[in-house]
Amino acid sequence: ENKEKEEKEFLGWLTLPSNYDREEFERIKKVAKKVKKDSDVLVVIGIGGSYLGARAVIESLSNTFVNSISDDEAEYPKVIFVGNNMSESYISEILEMCSSRDISINVISKSGGTIEPAVSFRIFKNFLEKK
């Protein structure tokens, strides 16, 4: 609590949820509204802890089978996770599923250099540029 250790910069969570960057939170909400309005699918690219937090929150707050709801009936974009699985079939099937839909991409990476999300990002960036 006194943050006297070398790891003190990792202890910001101690003062949450009362102490947070409110401007950043407003920017996040603005982007979320845009994604909701413009996208059928949100592709979240990350690996390990970089995507598991997002996945845990999304899965805990939504219907277990939310991605099975038709696009016309869905209140929110489908959320698909990439970068945690380098299977060619997995990525190919996601690209196929996204081919006729409007998508947004959210890359979650601390370093930006982890190979799996970096490769997935390049694949989806290329996909969007061609689309």
Secondary structure, DSSP 8 states (H G I E B T S, - for coil): ----SGGGGG-GGGGTTTSS-HHHHHHHHHHHHHHHHH-SEEEEE--THHHHHHHHHHHHHS-TTGGGS-TTT-SS-EEEEESS---HHHHHHHHHHHTTS-EEEEE--SSS--HHHHHHHHHHHHHHHH-
